[in-house]
Amino acid sequence: MLSFMDWSVAALGCALAFASLGGWWWERTRVQKGANPDQGRRFFAAWLPLLMGMELLGAKVPHLLHTPYPVTMIVDALNFALIITVAVLAFRMLRGRGLRTLG
């Protein structure tokens, strides 16, 4: 039996993916109106929610669809690569901005 939490995690993944589309649309609209694009905010507004939403979906959807074990293992490996990618991108963005404001 599937629990409510499995479906809520999948719904959160969908919500994050849709939020990233909204963030991308909002930033694109602002740039068309003449605003200066902020690359750091652009990452957090569009890419980070999309990547996190895809990771949440990849973690729960194979279980919800009762996929075979090899498919589940492939999706788990892709999720691990996605986690590493998000960590590297976030680290590079923070390193580019500098941590001088903290101390």
Secondary structure, 3 states (H helix, E strand, C coil): CCCHHHHHHHHHHHHHHHHHHHHHHHHHHHHHCCCCCCHHHHHHHHHHHHHHHHHHHHHHHHHHCCCCHHHHHHHHHHHHHHHHHHHHHHHHHHHHHCCHHHC
